Amino acid sequence: MSRTSCRQRGFTLIEMMLVVAIVGITASVVLMALPDISPQQQGREVLARLADTLPGQRREAMAQGRTFGLLIRPHGYQFMVQQGAGWQKLPAAEVRLMKEIVLTLNQQDLPMEEVAPGEDDNSPQVRIYPGGEVTPFTLSAFIGKQLATTLSVNEAGETALLEPAP
């Protein structure tokens, strides 16, 4: 084998460094081009996911013939199921929000602070009954003091996302 054929077998260090630099520059350009999700969009996504989850919980309540519940806190919510006289949290059904997003529940024109959740503090404010009925409520997501979006749910479990007026 001649000396020149051995030198042509692989890549040189300069060629490899050039490829790594090109890949790095391309990746950084792509990352900068991706849009940031604003807090308003994040608040909307939280309520949109809840709106998507509610019909499944209604179907589950009707299929099992049991009462399900939704416990709403300022920084998250939890689905529950009634067990005798008490409530049990459903596994993997808790959603915790970023500290910037604050939920405000209104039922029958009462703000969350005035809505009695039940006998104890861990009883859900919203009930999903075996017949498919849902305690009507309005849930708003705020980013700071700015309203991001509102979810409205009627007795039949129909949901509507309402965008704030500009």
Secondary structure, 3 states (H helix, E strand, C coil): CCHHHHHCCCCCHHHHHHHHHHHHHHHHHHHHHCCCCCHHHHHHHHHHHHHHHHHHHHHHHHHHCCCEEEEEECCEEEEEEEECCEEEEEEEEEEECCCCEEEEEEECCEEHHHCCCCCCCCCCCEEECCCCCECCEEEEEEECCEEEEEEEECCCCCEEEECCCC
